[in-house]
């Protein structure tokens, strides 16, 4: 009989935590595996705010975890494709692949959309707490830092993902 209140409390807690991620992330089971999409967050860069989104993918029947980070940048000068896109915390993790999705002029600004892919579960720890995204171009380095609200939302999403993938 003592277990019934405990089980009820655990169910309510689980339901509340599941609802708290609704505005932060989407998760979908696909035939290939589980996809966790963290909705766009605002990071600060030298040229202003930058919109960043994260997609984690765990293939079926494996414990591997792939991260894709997409970032939309606006700048007055054409930057093109960076030489490196790295996730920096206590360690630096360069992306395994990098692509420029588009580059277009919008008024007096250039807007570019970049995508980097990391094939390592270490990204979960690297994104927790203090971290930066670093884009290195031949002529400049751009460092992106999450705003406080973005960091908090990312931490909630990462906690959920860690729980579900067993890390």
C-alpha positions as CSV (number, residue, x, y, z in Angstrom):
1,X,0.0,0.0,0.0
2,X,2.9,2.4,0.7
3,X,4.1,2.0,-2.9
4,X,0.9,3.4,-4.5
5,X,1.5,7.0,-3.4
6,X,5.2,6.7,-4.5
7,X,4.3,5.3,-7.9
8,X,1.6,8.0,-8.3
9,X,4.2,10.7,-7.5
10,X,6.7,9.2,-9.9
11,X,4.1,9.2,-12.7
12,X,3.2,12.8,-12.1
13,X,6.9,13.8,-12.0
14,X,7.5,12.0,-15.3
15,X,4.5,13.6,-17.0
16,X,5.6,17.1,-15.8
17,X,9.1,16.7,-17.0
18,X,7.9,15.4,-20.4
19,X,5.6,18.4,-20.8
20,X,8.4,20.8,-19.9
21,X,10.4,19.9,-23.0
22,X,7.4,20.4,-25.4
23,X,8.5,24.0,-26.2
24,X,12.1,23.2,-26.3
25,X,12.5,20.0,-28.3
26,X,10.8,17.5,-30.5
27,X,11.6,13.8,-30.5
28,X,10.6,11.2,-33.1
29,X,11.1,7.6,-33.6
30,X,11.9,6.8,-37.2
31,X,12.6,3.5,-38.9
32,X,16.3,4.4,-38.8
33,X,16.4,5.4,-35.1
34,X,15.5,8.2,-32.6
35,X,15.8,11.8,-33.6
36,X,15.9,14.6,-31.0
37,X,15.5,18.1,-32.4
38,X,16.2,21.1,-30.1
39,X,14.3,24.1,-31.4
40,X,16.4,27.2,-32.4
41,X,18.2,29.0,-29.6
42,X,19.8,32.4,-29.7
43,X,23.6,32.6,-29.3
44,X,25.6,35.9,-29.2
45,X,28.3,36.5,-31.7
46,X,30.5,39.5,-32.5
47,X,28.1,40.7,-35.2
48,X,24.9,40.2,-33.1
49,X,22.5,37.3,-32.4
50,X,22.8,34.0,-34.2
51,X,20.1,31.4,-34.4
52,X,21.4,27.8,-33.6
53,X,19.5,24.5,-33.7
54,X,20.7,21.1,-32.7
55,X,19.6,17.6,-33.9
56,X,20.8,14.4,-32.2
57,X,20.3,11.1,-33.9
58,X,20.7,7.7,-32.3
59,X,20.6,4.9,-34.9
60,X,18.5,1.9,-34.1
61,X,20.2,-0.9,-32.1
62,X,23.4,1.1,-31.4
63,X,24.7,3.4,-28.7
64,X,26.3,5.8,-31.1
65,X,25.0,9.4,-31.2
66,X,25.4,11.9,-34.0
67,X,24.9,15.7,-33.5
68,X,24.1,18.2,-36.3
69,X,24.4,21.9,-35.4
70,X,22.9,24.4,-37.8
71,X,23.7,28.1,-37.4
72,X,22.3,31.1,-39.2
73,X,24.7,34.1,-39.3
74,X,24.3,37.6,-40.5
75,X,27.3,39.7,-41.3
76,X,28.2,42.8,-43.4
77,X,31.0,40.9,-45.1
78,X,30.8,37.7,-47.1
79,X,32.3,34.9,-45.0
80,X,31.5,31.8,-47.1
81,X,32.4,28.4,-45.7
82,X,34.5,28.4,-42.5
83,X,37.7,26.3,-42.4
84,X,36.5,24.7,-39.1
85,X,33.4,24.6,-37.0
86,X,34.2,23.5,-33.4
87,X,32.4,22.9,-30.2
88,X,34.5,24.3,-27.4
89,X,34.2,23.6,-23.6
90,X,36.9,22.1,-21.5
91,X,37.9,20.4,-24.7
92,X,37.6,21.4,-28.3
93,X,35.7,19.1,-30.7
94,X,36.0,20.0,-34.3
95,X,33.1,18.9,-36.6
96,X,33.6,15.8,-38.6
97,X,31.9,17.5,-41.6
98,X,31.0,21.0,-42.4
99,X,28.8,22.6,-45.2
100,X,27.5,25.9,-46.2
101,X,23.8,25.4,-46.9
102,X,23.2,28.9,-48.4
103,X,24.7,32.4,-48.6
104,X,22.5,35.3,-49.7
105,X,22.4,39.0,-49.4
106,X,19.6,40.6,-47.3
107,X,19.7,44.4,-47.4
108,X,23.2,45.5,-46.4
109,X,23.8,42.1,-44.6
110,X,25.0,38.7,-45.8
111,X,23.1,35.8,-44.3
112,X,24.6,32.3,-44.3
113,X,23.4,29.0,-43.0
114,X,26.0,26.5,-41.8
115,X,25.8,22.9,-40.8
116,X,28.3,20.8,-38.9
117,X,28.1,17.2,-37.9
118,X,29.8,15.5,-35.0
119,X,29.9,11.7,-34.7
120,X,30.8,11.4,-31.0
121,X,28.7,11.0,-27.8
122,X,31.2,13.5,-26.2
123,X,29.0,16.3,-27.5
124,X,26.5,15.8,-24.8
125,X,29.0,16.7,-22.1
126,X,30.7,19.4,-24.2
127,X,27.3,21.2,-24.7
128,X,26.5,21.1,-21.0
129,X,27.2,24.3,-19.0
130,X,29.7,26.7,-20.4
131,X,30.5,26.2,-24.0
132,X,31.1,28.1,-27.3
133,X,30.7,27.4,-30.9
134,X,33.8,28.6,-32.9
135,X,33.8,29.3,-36.6
136,X,37.3,29.8,-38.1
137,X,37.5,31.6,-41.4
138,X,40.7,32.5,-43.2
139,X,40.2,36.2,-42.3
140,X,38.4,35.9,-38.9
141,X,37.3,33.7,-36.0
142,X,33.7,34.0,-34.8
143,X,32.9,32.8,-31.3
144,X,29.2,32.1,-30.5
145,X,28.1,32.0,-26.9
146,X,24.6,30.9,-25.7
147,X,22.5,33.5,-24.0
148,X,21.3,32.5,-20.5
149,X,17.9,31.5,-21.6
150,X,19.3,29.4,-24.4
151,X,21.7,27.7,-22.0
152,X,18.9,26.8,-19.6
153,X,16.7,25.5,-22.4
154,X,19.6,23.5,-23.8
155,X,20.4,22.0,-20.4
156,X,16.7,20.8,-20.0
157,X,16.9,19.2,-23.5
158,X,20.3,17.5,-22.8
159,X,19.0,16.1,-19.5
160,X,16.1,14.5,-21.3
161,X,18.3,13.1,-24.1
162,X,20.9,11.8,-21.6
163,X,18.2,10.0,-19.7
164,X,16.7,8.5,-22.9
165,X,19.9,7.3,-24.5
166,X,21.3,6.0,-21.2
167,X,24.3,8.3,-20.7
